[in-house]
Amino acid sequence: MHTATKTATSSAVRLDEVRKTYGRGSAAVHALDGVSVELPVGSFTAVMGPSGSGKSTLLHCASGLDRPTSGRVLLGDADLAGLKESALTKIRRERVGFVFQAYNLLDALTVEQNIALPLRLADRSYDRRLIGDVVRSVELDVPLDRRPAALSGGQQQRVALARALVTRPDAMFLDEPTGALDTRTARTVLGVLRRAVDRLQQTALMVTHDPVAASYADTVLFLADGRIVDQLPRQSAERIAERMSHLGEW
Ligand SMILES: Nc1ncnc2c1ncn2[C@@H]1O[C@H](COP(=O)(O)OP(=O)(O)OP(=O)(O)O)[C@@H](O)[C@H]1O
C-alpha cells in the first residue's frame, strides 16, 4: 500500500536529461530535447508553450504513460526507465493521478463508484469516510449516488479531481483540465485544485494554454522546441501571457 507520509524536502518527480525523439534520420522530431526538472513534494507546476513545443510529451514521459528515448524519470523512489510494462502499469494505477480535459468518467457508475475506481483497481480496501474526505477536499456537494451525466461540467471535473486524488498519488498530472469549461467555472475548479493540492500536500503538474490557469501554479515552466527555456515563480496571468508572447525572442 502506498500512503507514505511525504517529506518536505524530497522531490516527487524528477526528470534528468529526458529526450524523446519520434521518427528517424531527417524525419526525426525531437519532441523533448534534454529536459531536466524536479517537482518538489507538495508543489504545483504549470507547463506552457506553443503548440508542438512538447508539453504533452513531457506530461506523458513524466507520468509513465510513455517512455523517453533517453534520460531518466524518477517518480518518488521509482526509476521508471528500468521497469517492465506490468510494473509501470501498476505504478500508473497506484501512484499517479490523471485529469484530462474530457472528464473521462464512467456513466455506468455512480459518482462515488467513479471516485473509488482507482482504489478498487488497486485492490485497496476503503470506507465511506475516505471517499467523504476526498469529496470534501474538492468541495463537491452533490449526492454521491448520482450518475456523472447528471452533473454540470464543473462538478464532473471535481469528480475527476477526486478520483485522481483518492489514492493520494505521488503526483497528479493534469492535461488542460479546464479546457472544456467556461471562464467562471474554470476559475472555480482551479481554486478547488489549488486548495486541494495545498491541503493534501499533493504534487501536481498541469499542462495548459491558459495563462489564467497557469497563474494558480507555484511555478510556470515555459517550453519551446522541446526545451525548458524559462521558468517563473507564481505570477499573474498578465505577466504569464506577456512571457508567452515573447517566447520566440529568448
Ligand atoms: N506519436 C507521435 N509521432 C510523431 N510525432 C509526434 C508524436 N507525438 C508528438 N509528436 C511531435 O512531437 C512534437 C511535440 O508534440 P506535443 O504533442 O508534445 O506538443 P504540445 O506542446 O503538447 O502541443 P499542443 O499544444 O498542440 O498539444 C510535435 O512536433 C509533434 O508533432
The ligand as a MOL file (V3000), in Angstrom:
LIG
                    3D

  0  0  0     0  0            999 V3000
M  V30 BEGIN CTAB
M  V30 COUNTS 31 33 0 0 0
M  V30 BEGIN ATOM
M  V30 1 N 3.2820 9.9480 -31.7080 0
M  V30 2 C 3.9680 10.8960 -32.3480 0
M  V30 3 N 4.5870 10.6130 -33.5040 0
M  V30 4 C 5.2960 11.5510 -34.1580 0
M  V30 5 N 5.4600 12.8130 -33.7220 0
M  V30 6 C 4.8680 13.1500 -32.5820 0
M  V30 7 C 4.0880 12.2160 -31.8270 0
M  V30 8 N 3.6200 12.8340 -30.7170 0
M  V30 9 C 4.0750 14.1010 -30.7770 0
M  V30 10 N 4.8290 14.2930 -31.8810 0
M  V30 11 C 5.5070 15.5350 -32.2740 0
M  V30 12 O 6.3030 15.9570 -31.1810 0
M  V30 13 C 6.2350 17.3810 -31.0230 0
M  V30 14 C 5.7100 17.7390 -29.6440 0
M  V30 15 O 4.3520 17.3140 -29.5410 0
M  V30 16 P 3.4660 17.5480 -28.2310 0
M  V30 17 O 2.1180 16.9460 -28.5080 0
M  V30 18 O 4.1920 17.0860 -27.0450 0
M  V30 19 O 3.3570 19.1450 -28.1940 0
M  V30 20 P 2.3730 20.0660 -27.3400 0
M  V30 21 O 3.1900 21.2000 -26.8520 0
M  V30 22 O 1.6490 19.2560 -26.3210 0
M  V30 23 O 1.3620 20.5570 -28.4650 0
M  V30 24 P -0.1880 21.0350 -28.3250 0
M  V30 25 O -0.1570 22.2860 -27.5040 0
M  V30 26 O -0.5670 21.3030 -29.7510 0
M  V30 27 O -0.9540 19.9190 -27.7170 0
M  V30 28 C 5.3630 17.8840 -32.1700 0
M  V30 29 O 6.1940 18.2640 -33.2310 0
M  V30 30 C 4.5360 16.6610 -32.5400 0
M  V30 31 O 4.1530 16.7170 -33.8930 0
M  V30 END ATOM
M  V30 BEGIN BOND
M  V30 1 1 1 2
M  V30 2 1 2 3
M  V30 3 2 2 7
M  V30 4 2 3 4
M  V30 5 1 4 5
M  V30 6 2 5 6
M  V30 7 1 6 7
M  V30 8 1 6 10
M  V30 9 1 7 8
M  V30 10 2 8 9
M  V30 11 1 9 10
M  V30 12 1 10 11
M  V30 13 1 11 12
M  V30 14 1 11 30
M  V30 15 1 12 13
M  V30 16 1 13 14
M  V30 17 1 13 28
M  V30 18 1 14 15
M  V30 19 1 15 16
M  V30 20 2 16 17
M  V30 21 1 16 18
M  V30 22 1 16 19
M  V30 23 1 19 20
M  V30 24 2 20 21
M  V30 25 1 20 22
M  V30 26 1 20 23
M  V30 27 1 23 24
M  V30 28 2 24 25
M  V30 29 1 24 26
M  V30 30 1 24 27
M  V30 31 1 28 29
M  V30 32 1 28 30
M  V30 33 1 30 31
M  V30 END BOND
M  V30 END CTAB
M  END
